[in-house]
Amino acid sequence: MSRLLLVRHGQASFFGDDYDRLSPQGLLQARRLGQHLADTGVTIDVSYVGPLRRHRETAEAVATSYRAARGDWPAEQSVAALAEHEAAAVMKSVLGLAEASGNGGLSQVPSEDPAERRRLIRDYFRRWEQVSRRWIDGEFTDLPHEPWQTARQRAAEALALMTAPGRAGDTRIAFSSGGLICMIVGELLGLDDQRIFDLSLVFGNCAITEIRFSGQRRTLAGFNLTPHLVADGLATMV
């Protein structure tokens, strides 16, 4: 069987001026993934990359590290359908938060104190979950954002594209965001919308989700895997 490795981007810049770029930790996570793939003898035959900066930066760091250790890496194929869903944008619209960054207007931090940062992160994700669940259930239809169900359809289309027939036994890799990857997993497992969202609450940065496929058969073989990060204490969720 062939396999598809879905990779969530490395840690983004939650407290930076631009969320859509990797933090130093995120770059390190991506490099470790490239080294891990090389060390375990994985040959990548096809590489798909989502349209966001954090997707591209993750793919580039993984590829650079892999090439240094093992050699060839395939040319990237850009896939617009791998863009993240718009829950964060919906939250900002609903709550009237600043549009300056991708993290709900939290780019300016009043303190460097780690405890204060953790408090801000908890507060953000509490509000994000509350609004997102309402959006998923069909509220806020008047907002100019892609609906949840449209994003689910896009995820299904991306899965079909990335698991199309090719060379038997090949390995493909794709770089996207956690919400979109969870939608793909939901497509495989027949999950309802809220259960799909539940998965995103535990999904790690630079985590791997593995799908095995042959013909029309597609099977989830692993979810939210971080063997390349856990040993060195590099695993994060935000």
N, C-alpha and C positions, 0 to 999 in steps of 0.2 A: 504494500500500500504506500501511497505518497503521504506526505504530511505537510501541514501548514502550521507555522509557529507565529502566533499573534503576540506582538510585543506592545505593551503599554509604554508610552514615553517615559524617560527618566524624570526625576523630580524637577518640576518647573519652578519659576521664580514667584512664589506666592506673595512674598512681601516686596517684590521689586517693582520698578516702574512699568515693566512689561511682563505679564505672567507668561506669555507665549515664548519663552526661551528657557533653556535648561539652567538650573543652578549649578554651581561647582559640584555639588553632590550628585546631581542628575547626570552630569558629564562623566563622573567617575563610575556611576552605576552602568552607564551604557558601555564604557570601555571594558568593565569587568564582564559584561555579557559577551562582547566580542571575543575576549580571551577565553571565556568558558566554552563558547561554541567551538573555538579552535582546539582547545585542550581535549574536548570530548570527541573530536574527529568528525564533527558535523560538516558536511559539504552543502553550501547554500546554492541552489540552482536558479532561484527567482527571488527578487526582492521588490516588494510593494511598499509604497510610502504614502501616508496621508498628506493633506495639503498644508497642515499647520507647521509653523516654525519648529515647535518642540518635537514634532514627528521627524522632520528632516534632520534636526540636530542629533536626535537619538540614533537615527539610521546612519548618519555620517560617522559618529563616534564608534558605533558597533563595527562598521565596515573597516574603519582605520585600524582599530585594534586587531580585528580578525586578519587583515592583510599582513600586518606586521608579524603575526605569529604563524600564519598558515599559507597565505597566498591569495589567490583570486577571489574576488567577490563580484557578483553580477551587477550590471547596470541597474539603477533604480527605475522602477516604473511608478509614476505618480498616479494615484487613484483618489479622485475627489470624493468618492463615496465613503472613504475612511475618515472623513471629518467627524469631530465630536458632535453629539447632539447639543441642543441649545438651552439646556437647563440653567446654566449660569447666567446667560443673557436674559432669560425669562425672570429669574430671581431679581436681577438688577432693575428690570422694568417694573415689576410688581412692587418692589420695596422702594423704588426711587433712588437707588444707590448710584454713586458716581460711575461714569463710564470710562474713567481714566485707565483702568486695568482690567485684567480678566478675572480678578478675584473678588468682585463685589465691592470695589472701592477701598480695599484694605492695603493699598500700596504704601501708604504713609503710616508708619508704626510709631506710636508715641513713646515707646521704650524698647531698648535692646534686651530687656530682661526676658529670659526664656519662659518664665512662668506667664508673663503678660502675652507673649506671642502664642503660647498654647491656649490661653483664654480666648484670644481673638480668633484662632482657628476653630475652636469648639463652637464659638458663637456663630461664625460664618456657616459652618456645616450644619448646625442646628436649623438655621433659617433656610439654608439651601435644601435640606431634606423636606422641611415642611412645605415649602412652595413647590418643589419638584413633584411631590406626591399628588398635590392638587392638580398640577399641570398634566401629569400623566393620566389622571382621571377625567380630563376633558375641560378643566377650567382655563380661563385666560385665552380663549380662542380669538379674542379681538386684538391680540398682540401681533406685531409683524415679525414673528419668529417661526422657523420651521416646526410644525407640530411633532409631537412625540411619535405618532403613528407613521408619519412620513419618514422620520429618521429610522424607525424599525424596518420599513420597506427598503430604505437605502442600505441598511446593514445586510439584509437578505440578498440584495443585488451584489454587494461587495463579496459576500461569501460565495455566491455562485461564480463570480468572475475569478476569484482566487483559487477555487477548487475545480476549475474547468479541466477537462481531460488534457493531459500532456504526457511527458515521459514517465513511464511507470517507475514508481519508487523514488521520485524526485522529492526534494525538500524545498519548501517555499517559506519565506518569512515576510511578515507585514508589520508595519509600524503605525500605530493609531493611538486612540485614547481609551481610557477605561470604560466609559459609558457605552461607546460604540462596540467595543469588544464584548461587553456583557450582553448587548443586544444580539450579537452573533451567537453567543453561547445559548441565549434564550431561544433563538431560531432552531438550534440543534436539539434542544431538550424540550421544546414545546412549552416554555414557561409563560406565565401571564406577565403583564406589564409590571406589576408591583414586585414580583419575585425577581424580575430582571434588575430592577432598581436596587433590590436588596443586595445582589451580587456586587454592585458597584461600591457599596459601603465598605467592603473588605478587600478591595483590589489594590495591589501594591504597585509602586512605581517600578518600571522596567521589568515587570513580571511577565512570564511566558504562559500562554495558553496554547495547548497543542491539539490539533485536529488531524485525525487520520482519514484518508478518503481514497476511494477507488470506484470509478463509474459514478453511479448515483448514491452510493453509500458514503455517509459522512458521520464520523464518530468522535465524540469528545474524549481525548486521551489524557488530558491534564489541564488543570485550571489554576491560575494565580501562582505559578511556580517561581521561586526565587533562590535556587541553590547557589547561584553565583553571587548572592548578596548576603545571605544569612550568616555565613561563617565569619565574615569580617565586620558584621554589625552595620552594614550599609543599607539594610532594608528600610524603606519609608513608605508611607501612604499618601503624604501631602508634600 
